[in-house]
Amino acid sequence: MVLRDGILNQIRSELTRVGREYDGDYVVDIAPTAALPKIDQLDDLESRLKREEAGFTEVIDFCLKR
């Protein structure tokens, strides 16, 4: 858990730093969740990505709905 939280904090810091180059008030908040996606959902998204039927926005939406 400590390792996971450290990784999430580092990702948050880096994304916030990059975003602030475009908007000084930009902040990213990343928090862990207990709601994990089902394997078949991940497999479906992976196969659609390989076939180029899913875009970046859909992947981000999928991740943020968790």
C-alpha positions in Angstrom: 0.0 0.0 0.0 2.8 2.4 0.8 4.5 1.6 -2.5 1.2 2.1 -4.4 0.6 5.4 -2.7 4.1 6.6 -3.4 3.7 5.7 -7.1 0.3 7.5 -7.3 1.8 10.6 -5.6 4.7 10.7 -8.0 2.4 10.4 -11.0 0.1 13.1 -9.6 3.1 15.4 -9.0 4.5 14.9 -12.5 1.1 15.4 -14.3 0.4 18.5 -12.2 3.9 19.9 -13.1 3.3 19.3 -16.8 -0.2 20.7 -16.7 0.9 23.9 -15.0 3.0 24.8 -18.0 -0.3 25.3 -19.8 -2.4 26.6 -16.9 -1.0 27.8 -13.7 -3.9 26.6 -11.6 -3.8 23.1 -13.0 -3.9 20.3 -10.4 -4.2 16.5 -10.8 -5.7 14.4 -8.0 -5.2 10.7 -8.2 -6.7 8.5 -5.5 -6.8 4.7 -5.1 -10.1 2.9 -5.3 -11.5 -0.4 -4.1 -13.6 -0.8 -7.3 -11.6 -2.8 -9.7 -12.7 -3.4 -13.3 -13.7 -6.9 -14.4 -11.1 -8.9 -16.4 -13.5 -9.2 -19.3 -13.9 -5.5 -19.4 -10.2 -5.0 -19.6 -9.8 -7.7 -22.2 -12.5 -6.1 -24.3 -10.9 -2.7 -24.1 -7.5 -4.2 -24.9 -8.7 -6.0 -28.0 -10.5 -2.9 -29.2 -7.4 -0.8 -28.7 -5.4 -3.4 -30.8 -8.0 -3.1 -33.6 -7.9 0.7 -33.2 -11.6 0.8 -32.4 -11.1 2.6 -29.0 -9.4 5.9 -28.6 -7.4 7.6 -25.9 -10.5 9.5 -24.6 -12.4 6.2 -24.1 -9.5 4.7 -22.2 -9.2 7.8 -20.0 -13.0 7.7 -19.4 -12.8 4.0 -18.5 -10.1 4.7 -16.0 -11.7 7.7 -14.4 -15.1 6.0 -13.9 -13.4 3.7 -11.4 
